[in-house]
């Protein structure tokens, strides 16, 4: 820095010396300052700070650093080349554009459109919203490996896309928003904050590990159906904390192949779940707000009938049905 300072002084000497002498003669304050034994050190410090400030400011306009300016709170499009969710090269700030940003943050709106390629969720993924209905609609594949997709708003799948989640993956709705599945079978879903509203029917993939968990305010069925996959791949609808009731607003909606634990239903009338498709399981702690009657499928003792042995999940091995949570077994 001292060399830069000395070089700058030599280049400016022919200009600055006459001005310096004139100011020394005309300005008492200027003259006193230059009589201060530390004035050269102060001049050097100011020069160094100015050079660094200019360098940092200029670096923001270099192509390699443009992504910094796009790091939060913008719309990011999945590019035609596709790739891993975590890779910066997968994302653009324009539809069909070049890679000019970083992987989505929790403040970003994520869009998949007709120009987007196949994307794999290869790590815990976040976004403010995720929409697969950009342009004329996404027709690619979203592969969802064993990670969470956490969204602080709405998620909109479309029927034209392919969605391949694993049973160990999950979708987390972390703020008030709408979940629209576009007829796609979902992995486990968790509402951790706000109200989650269904935009269409919510159906789950074929697995005995599927859960719909409420840790936020509530879920509004909005006239839609929440369904497990089958009599042997049932859905557990549960509160995020055992013993603490969490709300579901029925809103003319219904269920299928579902068991319930610690759910506070709101229906404005009696609620009869005894004859829903696949019957209803009562795991305890369920109530209906407003003092109305809540009815689950009546319990019935199930007797094992296959002397040769077999699997628990085969209905023919039982006296009348695969046991529900409220059934006794003998």
Order of alpha helices (4+ residues) and beta strands (2+ residues): alpha-alpha-alpha-beta-beta-beta-beta-beta-beta-beta-beta-beta-beta-beta-beta-beta-beta-beta-beta-beta-beta-beta-beta-beta-beta-beta-beta-beta-beta-beta
